[in-house]
Amino acid sequence: MKNWPEKFTAYSKYTALCWGFSIPFSTALTTIFSLLTLALIIACGNWREKITLIRNNPFSIAILVLFLLFAIGCFYSIAPWHTRFRELIRFRELLSLPIILFVFMAEKCRRL
C-alpha cells in the first residue's frame, strides 16, 4: 500500500487532467478541480524539490516575473483599489501554469 504523499501525488495528476478537460465546459468545475489540485500538491510535501523545479525552469520563472510585473503595475495605477484587485485576480490563472508543471514533471506523466 502506498503512503499518503504518493497517493496525493497520484490524485493530483488525475485532478489536473480533469481540470484541463473541464476548462471549455464549466467554470465551476474548473475552479473546483484547480483548488483540489492545489490542495493535493500542497499535501504532497517535497517542497525543496518543487522550489528547485521552479528555479531551474525558465518557463516558470518567466510566468512568475510576468505576474509580478503585472502586480506592480496594478499597484502603480491610479485606478480605484477594487478595480486593481479585480484585474489582479483575473490574471491569477497565470500562476496555475507552474502548478501544472509540478504535476506533469515525471516522464510517465508527460506521455499522457
C-alpha positions in Angstrom: 0.0 0.0 0.0 1.3 3.5 -0.9 1.9 6.1 1.7 -0.1 9.4 1.8 2.3 11.6 -0.2 2.4 9.1 -3.0 -1.4 8.8 -3.1 -1.8 12.6 -3.1 0.7 12.8 -6.0 -1.3 10.3 -8.0 -4.6 12.0 -7.2 -3.2 15.4 -8.1 -2.4 14.0 -11.6 -6.0 12.9 -12.1 -7.5 16.2 -10.8 -5.1 18.2 -13.0 -6.3 16.2 -16.0 -9.9 16.8 -15.0 -9.0 20.4 -14.6 -7.7 20.6 -18.1 -10.7 18.9 -19.6 -13.2 21.0 -17.7 -11.9 24.3 -18.9 -14.1 24.6 -22.0 -17.2 23.3 -20.3 -17.7 24.6 -16.8 -16.3 27.5 -14.8 -17.4 25.9 -11.6 -15.7 22.6 -12.3 -12.6 24.3 -13.4 -12.5 26.2 -10.1 -13.2 23.0 -8.1 -10.5 21.0 -9.9 -7.9 23.7 -9.7 -8.4 24.1 -6.0 -8.4 20.4 -5.4 -5.2 20.0 -7.5 -3.5 22.8 -5.5 -4.6 21.3 -2.2 -3.2 17.9 -3.2 0.1 19.4 -4.3 0.4 21.2 -1.0 -0.4 18.0 0.9 2.3 16.0 -1.1 5.2 17.8 0.5 8.7 17.7 -1.2 8.9 21.5 -1.0 12.7 21.7 -1.8 12.2 19.6 -4.9 9.3 21.9 -6.0 11.2 25.1 -5.4 14.2 23.7 -7.2 11.9 22.8 -10.1 10.6 26.4 -10.3 14.1 27.8 -10.1 15.5 25.5 -12.8 12.7 26.0 -15.3 12.8 29.2 -17.4 9.2 28.9 -18.3 8.1 29.1 -14.6 10.4 32.0 -13.9 9.0 33.9 -16.9 5.5 33.3 -15.7 6.2 34.4 -12.2 8.1 37.5 -13.4 5.2 38.4 -15.7 2.7 38.1 -12.9 5.0 40.1 -10.6 5.3 42.9 -13.1 1.5 42.9 -13.6 1.0 43.1 -9.8 3.5 46.0 -9.6 1.7 47.7 -12.4 -1.7 47.3 -10.7 -0.3 48.9 -7.5 1.2 51.8 -9.5 -2.1 52.5 -11.3 -4.4 55.4 -10.4 -7.4 53.2 -10.8 -9.6 52.5 -7.7 -8.4 49.7 -5.4 -11.3 47.4 -6.2 -10.6 47.7 -9.9 -6.9 46.9 -9.3 -7.6 43.8 -7.3 -10.3 42.7 -9.7 -7.8 42.8 -12.6 -5.1 41.1 -10.5 -7.5 38.3 -9.6 -8.4 37.9 -13.3 -4.8 37.1 -14.1 -4.3 34.7 -11.3 -4.6 31.9 -13.9 -1.0 32.6 -14.9 0.1 31.1 -11.6 -1.7 27.9 -12.5 0.9 27.1 -15.1 3.8 26.5 -12.7 1.4 24.4 -10.6 0.6 22.2 -13.5 4.4 21.9 -14.1 4.7 20.1 -10.7 2.1 17.6 -11.6 3.4 16.6 -15.0 7.1 16.7 -14.4 7.6 12.9 -14.3 8.4 11.3 -17.7 5.5 8.9 -17.4 3.0 11.7 -16.9 4.3 13.8 -19.8 3.3 11.0 -22.2 -0.3 11.2 -21.1 
